[in-house]
């Protein structure tokens, strides 16, 4: 009996409680929004609250007043069973709450208040062994009759009528199961409370009706769930499933009239369900007929042009009958636009491939299929619709490249690494083209399943690159020969790039040295660094070409070299220098040669000066000897001839004639001696000075050539030395000689003056002139002699000629007492 007591006190209530909790959780998870499920859950909650009060009393040591409170309040729970059951039946039969529900609710509230505040329903309790028995109050039977029996009888009547009126056999079966399960609960409850205790001679009932209610779910819950599914509004069921769908859902009845729609469809039509309900679907969409079935049928809303929709239809059946159709409506405008855009992109891609001479290909190792783009076929010399096998491709590869390309591809495929190479193809017309191919492999589970690649015709660029490499090689060789390197200094990013030759000149290894501005100045001779910085700053300020020489200390052998730098500076829009690019040449040997030439030239100039002085001195000596000795001797001979002529006046005529002829010859010889003496060294230059010498010579020149000469000899108050006087005189002499010989001039203008410590001589004629380019290329010995005379004295000699406009000579010589 103890085991039976424990079974009755704890196990049965616990199992019943857990069964009801499971049912509640199952219903909530299955379909929490169903009104029928909600009503059934409330019914189970009420039963659970009734069940749980028994273990509280039987299994815990409660005080008498606590037990009395529980027994007094328990009717609040079990009195609600009738109201909860009639509410469930109303929900199952789609009834709206009416006056009966209101009355049952008022009666329940009334008796709940009575049992809460009085002892009229439960007066007290007594212990029958371990069982707590409630002692009914005067209103106990009335409360059961009005709150449980009457609502239950009413519920049974509704269920019987619903079973009778149900058109579907399945619906009738489910309602019958629900009715039988409920009646069974009441019958079993009566048996457990009255019959079994009487047979077993127990002083207490096995259970109050609460425990057996748990087993009602065996019949009631499946029936309710299936009934809920069968009787549910099909359009509501579907719409609830697609409530949050991005596609429009439209439900129509068996005649094609709209019954319901989801929010997405309402947004598509821009109309609420109330506006479209009862309308035909063909009223809104073009080309839709109810009798036809559609799958991805493309249409549009009437009156609209741009937006297109895809419509698919499906028939709706319930208990074997077609109730209508469901239309799934999807906005595919973006898809159509995407497809159109994709086609445009494909066309543009094909055009881009044609322009860039590229193509793509793909090899599937699973299907052993190779796919070529249209332009890839064209590049290989096929038509765009031709099928190209693997063998046909290799036939196109140049015979001399075929072997190494196959070997290379096999190696890349073995390693699974992306690759890039250039090979030749031989077209049908024997034309050779260079193809750059690059590809990579796609793996799946460490196995190559596909190769994708591209090809580009790089014939022109490849050959140009080869030409460029040859040119760069030649440039490199030329730079090595000329010892000329180039550099590029990015001022913005502080990045310097040197040519290979510049590394060699500086004695540096390209792989080990990173060029920089600071590194460059470390190589420059310490005494030249500030000078370079000043020149760069000045060039930037004046926007001029950068050019300077500096000394370099080689990094490898510390040899000092002379470098000539020439660079151009690039400026930004804000007039800030951003780049310096130029060349740097090792001119050590050139500068040494120039210095040697300069020294040699200086020595030659000194020698020429010495020779000119010696020549002038020798001329002066010869001129004096001719004038003094030869002139005196000729004068003596003339005097003797004159005496002889006077002595022989009476002689024969023939002798007198010979003497007169000899006398005339002597006069001519004396004049020639004077002329030669003056040309060798005019005595007037030494006796009367430069001005008088020029005046005398010009007068003689005019008499001899009949060329008019205009003299402008300013009063030069300074003392002009012998060497300078001789130079000026000889230049005038040579210039007038050239005028007489070549210019065909009729006038010559001679100007001699001084400006500061500069003696200035200008000669200009109105002759035929000459070409400056020719005279600069082929100077006569006379002109070279004049120029050298001026250079010896540190002056400047200029000769300019203009065809038909004459010739102009300008001489500037600094003078001092020494010259």
Protein Blocks (a to p, Z undefined) as FASTA:
>chain_A
ZZmmmmmmmmmmmmmmmmmmmmmmmmmmmommbmklmmmmmmmmmmmmmmmmmmmmmmpc
cdfklmmmmmmmmmmmmmmmmmmmmmmmmmmnopacdfklmmmmmmmmmmmmmmmmmckl
bmbdcdehjbccddddfklmmmmmmmmmmmmmmmmmmmmmmmmmpmbfklmmmmmmmmmm
mmmmmmmmmmmmmmmmmmnopabdfbdfklmmmmmmmmmmmmmmmmmmmmpcfklmmmmm
mmmpcbdcddddfkopafbdcfklmmmnopafklmgopafklmpghiafkbccehiacdd
ehiaklccddddddddeehiafbdcdddddfklmmmmmmmmmmmmmmmmmmmmmnopacd
dddfklopacddfklmmmnopafkbccdfklmmmmpcfklmmmmmmmmmmmmmnopacdd
ddddddfkopacddddddddddeehiafbdcdddddfklmmmmmmmmmmmmmmmmmmmmm
nopacddddfklopacddfklmmmnopafklpccdfklmmmmpcfklmmmmmmmmmmmmm
nopacddddddddfklopacdddddddddddfkopafbdcdddddfklmmmmmmmmmmmm
mmmmmmmmmmmmmmmmmmmmmmmmmmmmmmmmmmmmmmmmmmmmmmmmmmcfklmmmmmm
mmmmmmmmmmmmmmmmmmmopfklmmnojklmmmmmmmmmmmmnopacdddddddfbdcd
fklmmmmmmmmmmmmmmmmmmnopabdcdddddehjaccdddddfbebpafklmmmmccf
klmmmmmmmmmnopacdddddehiapaddddddddfkZZ
